[in-house]
Amino acid sequence: MKIKRVCILGAGTLGTRVALQAALSGYQVAIFDINPKALENSQKLMQKIIKQLANNSGLEDVAGMHAIAAITFTDNPNVAIWDADLINESVTEDVEIKNAVWDQFGKIAPEKTIFTTNTSYLLPSMFAEISGRPEKFCALHFHDVFYSKVVDIMPHPGTDPSLIPILMEFGRSLEQVPVVVKKENHGYLFNSMLMAFIGAAGKLLTGEIGTVEDIDKSWMVNFHMPMGPFGILDSIGLDTAWHVTKNLPDAASQRFAALLKTYIDAGKLGEKTGEGFYKYPNPAYREDEFLQ
Ligand SMILES: NC(=O)c1ccc[n+]([C@@H]2O[C@H](COP(=O)([O-])OP(=O)(O)OC[C@H]3O[C@@H](n4cnc5c(N)ncnc54)[C@H](O)[C@@H]3O)[C@@H](O)[C@H]2O)c1
């Protein structure tokens, strides 16, 4: 089947990026959120990303702005789903919220629509049944989209295998490198490794063994990386990280989840709110002196 129209559910950090990349790749795109403010912010974030891309790669600013102008930003589910060939769901990482969304869109989506979720740590089998079409349900998990260009394709046991090549082709058309996760796994491939790394950093911090800055510096210098685990957490969003960490049973994860919650309660969700472990738009780890 030929995918032409894409419906993105959730206009936050990831939904915005997937929607923008899909529009830049020539798809017709609608992005849906229950929060009108999120839709407004999504448009602003897209403009910011286009400006950054123009600075980095010389991409025509005008073409990018036209791509944004062609996107439908809506809080009306029927408008969002109209004629959609594929849904990529990027709503809050919460089982109840995702269940409600898949129940809602499973009932109103056209018969042809492929259902995909961008969940970071949950499993597609958790939502496949409630969507009403488990055979058309698969995880399609993006990373940063513009800088980390890997997309995980993870079927659940009931996914129709013919969906895999379609999703691989779709991923490639969005300039991503598709990788297939053969068995359902919390955290796919990369996030499984990332979770262990972030968890180790969290344990060093809550155990008062190192500061945020020193833990990040040690990683950045050793691996010549532009940011360390706490810079990465700020870019992921501390709320998203908390949703994952709070569900891990071990005591170290629970201590780290409790620390993340203090940031969330203070409105410090990371880069998206201007402050997390660092302050944005000019976090300390990007200053030349940071590694001196
Ligand atoms: N942030 C990342 O780096 C990242 C990377 C890969 C995947 N993901 C996954 O993408 C999903 C979204 O994460 P995010 O970081 O973009 O979160 P976010 O908090 O930035 O955005 C979530 C959006 O979902 C919206 N939402 C909540 N309930 C809704 C509903 N019922 N209908 C429609 N919209 C609703 C919220 O208003 C919000 O705008 C999560 O499943 C997360 O695990 C995130």
The ligand as a MOL file (V3000), in Angstrom:
LIG
                    3D

  0  0  0     0  0            999 V3000
M  V30 BEGIN CTAB
M  V30 COUNTS 44 48 0 0 0
M  V30 BEGIN ATOM
M  V30 1 N 10.7930 12.6000 24.2400 0
M  V30 2 C 11.5000 11.6920 23.5880 0
M  V30 3 O 12.7270 11.8300 23.4050 0
M  V30 4 C 10.8060 10.4690 23.0070 0
M  V30 5 C 11.5000 9.6730 22.0830 0
M  V30 6 C 10.8470 8.5780 21.4990 0
M  V30 7 C 9.5430 8.2750 21.8460 0
M  V30 8 N 8.8980 9.0500 22.7720 0 CHG=1
M  V30 9 C 7.5240 8.6680 23.1280 0
M  V30 10 O 6.6390 9.5650 22.4860 0
M  V30 11 C 5.4820 9.7180 23.3190 0
M  V30 12 C 5.3130 11.1920 23.6240 0
M  V30 13 O 6.4580 11.6360 24.3270 0
M  V30 14 P 6.8530 13.1800 24.3200 0
M  V30 15 O 8.1900 13.2610 24.9200 0
M  V30 16 O 6.5630 13.7680 22.9870 0 CHG=-1
M  V30 17 O 5.7840 13.7170 25.3880 0
M  V30 18 P 5.2110 15.2090 25.5390 0
M  V30 19 O 4.7680 15.3260 26.9400 0
M  V30 20 O 6.1840 16.2040 25.0150 0
M  V30 21 O 3.9280 15.1940 24.5660 0
M  V30 22 C 2.8080 14.3910 24.7930 0
M  V30 23 C 1.6040 15.0910 24.1990 0
M  V30 24 O 0.4800 14.2120 24.2800 0
M  V30 25 C -0.6530 15.0320 24.4670 0
M  V30 26 N -1.7840 14.2340 24.9430 0
M  V30 27 C -2.0210 13.7740 26.2010 0
M  V30 28 N -3.1930 13.0950 26.2010 0
M  V30 29 C -3.6720 13.1290 24.9420 0
M  V30 30 C -4.8410 12.6170 24.3100 0
M  V30 31 N -5.7460 11.9400 25.0040 0
M  V30 32 N -5.0350 12.8620 22.9930 0
M  V30 33 C -4.1040 13.5670 22.2890 0
M  V30 34 N -2.9890 14.0890 22.8370 0
M  V30 35 C -2.7790 13.8660 24.1390 0
M  V30 36 C -0.1950 16.0760 25.4660 0
M  V30 37 O -1.0490 17.2070 25.4640 0
M  V30 38 C 1.2060 16.3790 24.9390 0
M  V30 39 O 1.1890 17.4710 24.0370 0
M  V30 40 C 5.7060 8.8630 24.5550 0
M  V30 41 O 5.1120 7.6120 24.3810 0
M  V30 42 C 7.2140 8.7370 24.6110 0
M  V30 43 O 7.6160 7.5680 25.2710 0
M  V30 44 C 9.4900 10.1490 23.3350 0
M  V30 END ATOM
M  V30 BEGIN BOND
M  V30 1 1 1 2
M  V30 2 2 2 3
M  V30 3 1 2 4
M  V30 4 1 4 5
M  V30 5 2 4 44
M  V30 6 2 5 6
M  V30 7 1 6 7
M  V30 8 2 7 8
M  V30 9 1 8 9
M  V30 10 1 8 44
M  V30 11 1 9 10
M  V30 12 1 9 42
M  V30 13 1 10 11
M  V30 14 1 11 12
M  V30 15 1 11 40
M  V30 16 1 12 13
M  V30 17 1 13 14
M  V30 18 2 14 15
M  V30 19 1 14 16
M  V30 20 1 14 17
M  V30 21 1 17 18
M  V30 22 2 18 19
M  V30 23 1 18 20
M  V30 24 1 18 21
M  V30 25 1 21 22
M  V30 26 1 22 23
M  V30 27 1 23 24
M  V30 28 1 23 38
M  V30 29 1 24 25
M  V30 30 1 25 26
M  V30 31 1 25 36
M  V30 32 1 26 27
M  V30 33 1 26 35
M  V30 34 2 27 28
M  V30 35 1 28 29
M  V30 36 1 29 30
M  V30 37 2 29 35
M  V30 38 1 30 31
M  V30 39 2 30 32
M  V30 40 1 32 33
M  V30 41 2 33 34
M  V30 42 1 34 35
M  V30 43 1 36 37
M  V30 44 1 36 38
M  V30 45 1 38 39
M  V30 46 1 40 41
M  V30 47 1 40 42
M  V30 48 1 42 43
M  V30 END BOND
M  V30 END CTAB
M  END
